[in-house]
Amino acid sequence: MDRLIYTAMTGAAATMGQEAAVAHNLANATSTGFRAELHRLRAVPIQNTQLPTRAFVVDASVADDFTPGPLQHTNRSMDVAVQGKGWLAVQLPDGSEGYTRNGSLEVSANGILQTRSGLPVVGSGGPITLPPDVEVVVGADGTVSAVPRTGARNNTTTVGQLKLVNPPEQDLRRGGDGYFRLADGNPAPADPAVRVASGYLEGSNVNVVEQMVTMISLARHYETQTKLLSVAQEMDRSAAQLVAKG
């Protein structure tokens, strides 16, 4: 009977974890550049020679869906969307590099080009600093130019270039802050082949209908696991009554 309890108990626990992941995906269905999380379950035997038939259910393949999301036109020069494969590099609070597809940028009070969350954007020579009273123009190759708001507007100055990277997707790991890093902790090299579209943002790649169907399926799986636990309880009670009568 304990085989039934082991499988049902761990199956219910792992299903709850999957439901939390699906809920997280749905909560970010409108988040710019969000990548959906993928989860799979599998049975793992207990490493114990005395219990060869016991098994746990574990969340075996936590992965990410790197399918590009839809491009949304914003007509804002400081909005950039990576076209196809690739990432924008940002400087994380601990000084390391993180990678994102959210290209909604702004200029800080100190003239630093940064994300909406306040992280500096990494340029080819470090953080990109902009002079005051200028408009920002981002080229397809990530070149950042400053155009004076007054005077001769044809006096464009190149102030830096966005660091655009395209590391192997299997080497990327999502952090708790939502930014991706390389598994080995090293910065990824810049890739000159990556292109961006100015005036656009990339939407989330979460398929809301698919996630809702998955949520309903997981709810049914969880209900099945709890019913199995109830069956095990009834079987235990019946067995105890038979022993008592004997």
JOHUNOR-V982314 format. One record per residue. RES is the residue in one letter. OMEGA is omega in radians with two decimals (* if undefined). BURIAL is + if it has 16 or more other ideal C-beta (glycine too) atoms within 10 Angstrom, else -. D_CENTER is the distance of its C-alpha to the mean C-alpha in Angstrom with 2 decimals. Layout:
BEGIN
RES OMEGA BURIAL D_CENTER
RES OMEGA BURIAL D_CENTER
END
This chain:
BEGIN
M -3.12 - 39.72
D 3.05 - 37.35
R 3.11 - 35.57
L -3.12 - 34.77
I 3.12 + 33.64
Y -3.06 + 31.38
T -3.11 + 29.61
A -3.11 + 29.41
M -3.11 + 28.34
T 3.08 + 25.46
G 3.12 + 24.48
A -3.13 + 24.41
A -3.14 - 22.37
A 3.11 + 19.69
T 3.08 + 19.73
M 3.08 - 19.16
G 3.10 - 15.99
Q 3.11 + 14.82
E 3.10 + 16.01
A 3.13 - 14.00
A 3.12 + 10.71
V 3.10 + 12.12
A 3.10 - 13.23
H 3.09 - 9.88
N -3.12 + 8.84
L 3.13 + 12.29
A -3.12 - 12.16
N -3.12 + 9.53
A 3.13 - 11.55
T -3.14 - 13.05
S -3.10 - 10.49
T 3.05 + 11.01
G -3.09 + 8.77
F 3.09 + 5.79
R -3.08 + 4.37
A 3.07 + 5.87
E 3.14 + 6.21
L 3.13 - 9.72
H 3.06 + 12.52
R 3.11 - 16.13
L 2.99 + 19.27
R -3.14 - 22.25
A 3.13 - 25.51
V 3.12 - 26.36
P 3.06 - 30.08
I -3.13 - 31.23
Q -3.13 - 32.64
N -3.07 - 36.05
T -3.14 - 39.18
Q 3.14 - 40.76
L -3.04 - 38.04
P -3.07 - 37.33
T -3.12 - 36.47
R -3.12 - 33.86
A 3.03 + 30.17
F 2.98 + 26.92
V -3.10 + 23.96
V 3.03 + 20.67
D -2.88 - 16.99
A -3.01 - 17.43
S 3.05 - 14.56
V -3.07 - 11.08
A -3.13 - 9.13
D 3.09 - 6.44
D -3.08 - 8.09
F 3.08 - 8.74
T -3.14 - 11.44
P 3.08 + 12.22
G -3.13 + 12.47
P 3.08 - 15.94
L -3.13 - 17.58
Q -3.10 - 19.19
H 3.14 - 22.34
T -3.10 + 22.80
N 3.08 - 25.85
R -3.00 - 24.72
S -3.11 - 25.37
M 2.98 + 22.70
D 3.13 + 19.89
V 3.10 + 18.59
A 3.08 + 16.37
V -3.14 + 15.70
Q -3.13 - 17.73
G -3.11 - 16.65
K 3.07 - 14.96
G -3.08 + 14.20
W 2.94 + 12.48
L 3.11 + 14.01
A 3.09 + 14.89
V 3.12 + 15.23
Q -3.12 + 17.23
L -3.10 + 15.74
P -3.14 - 18.32
D 3.11 - 19.38
G 3.13 - 20.26
S 3.13 - 17.76
E 2.99 + 15.58
G -3.06 + 11.93
Y -3.06 + 10.33
T 3.01 + 8.92
R 3.13 + 9.88
N -3.08 + 11.20
G 3.08 + 14.83
S -3.01 + 16.64
L 3.08 + 18.98
E 3.13 + 22.03
V -3.14 + 24.87
S 3.12 - 25.52
A 3.13 - 29.05
N 3.11 - 29.64
G 3.13 - 28.80
I 3.06 + 25.51
L -3.03 + 22.93
Q 3.08 + 19.71
T 3.12 + 16.61
R 3.14 - 17.13
S 3.05 - 15.88
G 3.12 - 18.61
L 3.12 + 17.10
P 3.07 + 19.51
V -3.14 + 18.62
V 3.06 + 19.79
G -3.14 + 22.74
S 3.12 - 24.88
G -3.09 - 27.04
G 3.12 - 24.78
P -3.10 + 23.90
I -3.14 + 25.42
T -3.10 + 28.29
L 3.06 + 29.85
P -3.12 - 33.46
P 3.02 - 34.33
D 3.09 - 35.22
V 2.98 + 33.50
E -3.10 - 31.23
V 3.09 + 28.21
V -3.13 - 27.94
V 3.12 + 25.16
G -3.11 - 26.31
A 3.13 - 24.64
D 3.13 - 24.50
G 3.11 + 22.89
T -3.13 + 26.33
V -3.12 + 26.60
S 3.11 + 30.08
A 3.13 + 31.94
V -3.13 - 34.49
P 3.10 - 37.13
R 3.14 - 37.36
T 3.11 - 41.13
G -3.09 - 43.76
A -3.09 - 43.27
R 3.09 - 39.87
N 3.13 - 40.29
N -3.09 - 40.02
T -3.13 - 36.38
T 3.06 - 35.11
T -3.07 - 32.20
V -3.14 + 30.46
G 3.12 + 27.64
Q 3.11 + 24.98
L 3.03 + 21.22
K 3.14 + 19.82
L -3.06 + 17.94
V 3.10 + 16.60
N -3.14 + 15.77
P 3.07 + 15.40
P -3.06 - 15.30
E -3.13 - 11.96
Q 3.13 - 13.23
D -3.10 - 13.63
L 3.09 + 10.11
R 3.12 - 8.59
R 3.08 - 5.62
G 3.13 - 7.98
G 3.11 - 9.03
D 3.12 - 9.07
G 3.12 - 5.45
Y 3.13 + 6.93
F 3.05 + 7.21
R 2.98 + 10.76
L -3.09 + 13.31
A -3.12 - 14.33
D 3.10 - 17.83
G -3.13 - 17.05
N 3.07 - 18.95
P 3.11 + 18.21
A 3.10 + 17.67
P 3.08 - 20.72
A 3.13 + 20.95
D -3.10 - 21.23
P -3.12 - 23.93
A -3.13 - 23.10
V -3.13 + 19.89
R 3.10 + 20.92
V 3.09 + 19.83
A 3.13 + 21.36
S -3.13 + 22.78
G 3.14 - 23.07
Y 2.97 + 19.96
L 3.11 + 16.40
E 3.11 + 13.73
G 3.09 + 12.79
S 3.09 + 9.88
N 3.12 + 10.15
V 3.04 + 10.45
N -3.01 - 14.05
V -3.12 - 15.57
V 3.14 - 18.67
E 3.14 - 17.10
Q 3.10 + 15.01
M 3.09 - 18.28
V 3.11 - 20.24
T 3.13 + 17.99
M 3.12 + 18.43
I 3.13 - 22.18
S 3.13 - 22.37
L 3.11 + 20.75
A 3.10 - 23.18
R 3.09 - 26.01
H -3.13 + 25.00
Y 3.12 + 24.98
E 3.11 - 28.33
T -3.14 - 29.72
Q 3.13 + 28.81
T 3.08 - 30.47
K 3.09 - 33.47
L 3.07 + 33.83
L 3.09 - 33.99
S 3.09 - 36.69
V 3.12 - 38.53
A 3.11 + 38.51
Q 3.12 - 39.92
E 3.11 - 42.63
M 3.12 - 43.51
D 3.13 - 43.86
R 3.13 - 46.06
S 3.13 - 48.21
A 3.13 - 48.64
A 3.13 - 49.68
Q 3.12 - 52.25
L 3.11 - 53.69
V -3.14 - 54.09
A 3.13 - 55.73
K 3.14 - 58.20
G * - 59.03
END
